[in-house]
Amino acid sequence: MAPSAEERTTIHEIMVQLQVAKAFRSRVLPPNAVWMENSKLKSLEVCHPQERNIFNRIFGGFLMRKAYELGWATACNFGGSRPFIVAVDDIMFQKPVDVGSLLFLSSQVCFTQDNYIQVRVHSEVASLESKEHMTTNVFHFTFMSEEKVPLVFPRTYGESMLYLDGKRHFNSMSTPVNLRKDYLVEP
């Protein structure tokens, strides 16, 4: 989806904020900030027969679990503490995954605000014959950290579009969740 006028202004303001006044080729991060490209994690899964469904394809729950685990690890690595899941966006299966396939998962923090971390996990399968990679799913998870997390900034146009998409997914969350530290734990 193309960015709205307001979103284009947001990206422009971010890029201007990061520019060094004398040299437009270099950008400087503000304190407590991270480039989006430095928030990535990747994993590879070999899809074994024990994960198949009644259609002899890989069970969707297995794909969701692997995406969640990588997303959680990304949020944990980025935030520096154990994150809590707040929201999982709608999941649409775009392409079935065959038994024996190589499943490539890549995750990235695409938006942060206060102690919230928006993570995007891209899942793709490789065709062994043609070496072509095809998207099977894109997952969006919202995590919350106990502490405030660094801001994440895009460096390229592509990352800017991921940033806007992450912000849209974050803003679509119905109500923010507050983490209480005063709850009782019974033995």
Secondary structure per residue as TSV (DSSP state, phi and psi in degrees):
chain	resnum	aa	ss	phi	psi
A	1	M	-	360.0	131.9
A	2	A	-	-68.5	146.2
A	3	P	-	-69.2	144.7
A	4	S	-	-75.8	173.2
A	5	A	H	-60.5	-40.6
A	6	E	H	-64.9	-41.1
A	7	E	H	-68.0	-37.9
A	8	R	H	-62.3	-39.4
A	9	T	H	-64.1	-41.2
A	10	T	H	-59.0	-48.2
A	11	I	H	-63.8	-42.2
A	12	H	H	-60.3	-44.6
A	13	E	H	-63.6	-39.0
A	14	I	H	-63.0	-47.5
A	15	M	H	-64.1	-39.9
A	16	V	H	-66.4	-39.8
A	17	Q	H	-61.5	-33.5
A	18	L	H	-87.8	-12.6
A	19	Q	B	-72.7	142.2
A	20	V	-	-82.5	130.8
A	21	A	S	-55.8	-38.3
A	22	K	S	-87.8	-23.8
A	23	A	-	-134.1	113.2
A	24	F	T	-76.1	-3.7
A	25	R	T	-85.4	-23.5
A	26	S	-	-109.3	150.8
A	27	R	B	-126.8	147.3
A	28	V	-	-124.1	131.2
A	29	L	-	-77.5	141.7
A	30	P	-	-71.1	167.7
A	31	P	T	-59.4	149.6
A	32	N	T	56.2	47.7
A	33	A	E	-139.2	156.6
A	34	V	E	-137.1	143.5
A	35	W	E	-70.8	143.0
A	36	M	G	-56.8	-38.6
A	37	E	G	-63.2	-19.1
A	38	N	G	-92.9	10.9
A	39	S	G	-114.8	20.1
A	40	K	E	-91.9	146.7
A	41	L	E	-136.0	151.8
A	42	K	E	-135.3	155.9
A	43	S	E	-149.9	163.5
A	44	L	E	-131.9	134.3
A	45	E	E	-123.8	134.6
A	46	V	E	-91.8	124.8
A	47	C	-	-85.4	102.5
A	48	H	-	-86.5	157.6
A	49	P	G	-60.0	-27.9
A	50	Q	G	-67.1	-11.6
A	51	E	G	-98.5	11.0
A	52	R	B	-81.8	158.9
A	53	N	-	-104.5	-169.9
A	54	I	T	-69.2	-15.1
A	55	F	T	-93.8	7.2
A	56	N	S	65.6	29.1
A	57	R	B	-116.9	171.2
A	58	I	B	-72.7	132.8
A	59	F	-	-62.1	132.7
A	60	G	H	-59.9	-32.7
A	61	G	H	-63.4	-33.9
A	62	F	H	-64.2	-44.4
A	63	L	H	-63.0	-42.4
A	64	M	H	-63.8	-41.8
A	65	R	H	-62.8	-45.4
A	66	K	H	-64.1	-39.7
A	67	A	H	-65.9	-43.2
A	68	Y	H	-61.9	-44.7
A	69	E	H	-61.4	-42.8
A	70	L	H	-68.9	-40.0
A	71	G	H	-62.0	-42.5
A	72	W	H	-63.2	-44.8
A	73	A	H	-62.0	-37.7
A	74	T	H	-64.6	-46.2
A	75	A	H	-65.1	-39.1
A	76	C	H	-63.6	-47.1
A	77	N	H	-63.3	-41.0
A	78	F	H	-72.5	-46.1
A	79	G	H	-83.2	-17.1
A	80	G	S	78.4	9.8
A	81	S	S	-152.2	172.0
A	82	R	-	-70.8	119.1
A	83	P	-	-85.1	160.9
A	84	F	E	-114.9	136.0
A	85	I	E	-73.8	134.1
A	86	V	E	-113.0	-41.8
A	87	A	E	-151.7	146.1
A	88	V	E	-124.4	121.1
A	89	D	-	-73.3	167.1
A	90	D	-	-51.9	140.8
A	91	I	-	-113.4	123.2
A	92	M	-	-119.1	127.9
A	93	F	-	-87.8	112.4
A	94	Q	-	-85.9	-30.0
A	95	K	S	-150.6	134.6
A	96	P	-	-68.9	153.3
A	97	V	-	-111.1	121.8
A	98	D	B	-81.0	151.6
A	99	V	T	-60.2	136.3
A	100	G	T	92.0	-6.8
A	101	S	-	-71.8	157.3
A	102	L	E	-95.9	121.5
A	103	L	E	-105.3	116.2
A	104	F	E	-99.1	126.0
A	105	L	E	-118.2	132.1
A	106	S	E	-132.8	134.1
A	107	S	E	-125.4	156.5
A	108	Q	E	-157.3	139.4
A	109	V	E	-74.4	125.2
A	110	C	E	-116.0	-9.0
A	111	F	E	-163.5	142.5
A	112	T	E	-136.6	151.8
A	113	Q	E	-156.2	123.6
A	114	D	T	53.2	-111.0
A	115	N	T	-110.8	19.6
A	116	Y	E	-98.8	142.6
A	117	I	E	-128.7	120.0
A	118	Q	E	-98.2	120.2
A	119	V	E	-116.9	135.7
A	120	R	E	-111.5	129.1
A	121	V	E	-118.0	122.2
A	122	H	E	-104.2	126.8
A	123	S	E	-114.0	129.6
A	124	E	E	-140.7	153.7
A	125	V	E	-116.0	144.3
A	126	A	E	-102.9	133.3
A	127	S	-	-80.4	123.4
A	128	L	T	-69.7	-27.5
A	129	E	T	-76.4	-50.1
A	130	S	T	-99.2	-7.5
A	131	K	-	64.2	14.1
A	132	E	-	-81.2	138.5
A	133	H	E	-100.3	132.9
A	134	M	E	-126.7	134.0
A	135	T	E	-67.4	132.0
A	136	T	E	-104.5	-36.6
A	137	N	E	-155.6	157.1
A	138	V	E	-130.3	120.7
A	139	F	E	-106.7	145.3
A	140	H	E	-127.5	121.2
A	141	F	E	-121.5	141.0
A	142	T	E	-111.7	123.6
A	143	F	E	-115.6	159.8
A	144	M	E	-128.9	135.3
A	145	S	-	-102.7	157.6
A	146	E	S	-69.1	-28.5
A	147	E	S	-113.7	163.4
A	148	K	-	-64.8	139.4
A	149	V	-	-105.6	159.0
A	150	P	-	-63.2	153.8
A	151	L	E	-74.0	150.6
A	152	V	E	-115.2	136.4
A	153	F	E	-125.5	137.2
A	154	P	-	-76.9	151.2
A	155	R	-	-113.0	-25.8
A	156	T	S	-121.5	170.8
A	157	Y	H	-63.1	-42.4
A	158	G	H	-60.2	-43.9
A	159	E	H	-66.0	-33.6
A	160	S	H	-62.1	-39.2
A	161	M	H	-67.9	-37.7
A	162	L	H	-65.7	-38.6
A	163	Y	H	-60.2	-48.6
A	164	L	H	-63.1	-41.1
A	165	D	H	-63.1	-42.5
A	166	G	H	-62.8	-40.5
A	167	K	H	-64.8	-40.3
A	168	R	H	-61.3	-46.0
A	169	H	H	-64.3	-40.3
A	170	F	H	-63.1	-45.6
A	171	N	H	-69.6	-19.4
A	172	S	T	-79.1	-8.4
A	173	M	S	-63.7	131.7
A	174	S	S	-62.4	-52.6
A	175	T	S	-141.0	138.8
A	176	P	-	-64.0	149.1
A	177	V	-	-103.4	136.8
A	178	N	-	-105.1	132.3
A	179	L	-	-89.6	121.3
A	180	R	-	-98.2	132.4
A	181	K	S	-100.4	-1.2
A	182	D	-	-101.4	16.9
A	183	Y	-	-76.0	152.5
A	184	L	-	-92.2	140.0
A	185	V	-	-111.5	118.8
A	186	E	-	-89.3	145.6
A	187	P	-	-68.4	360.0
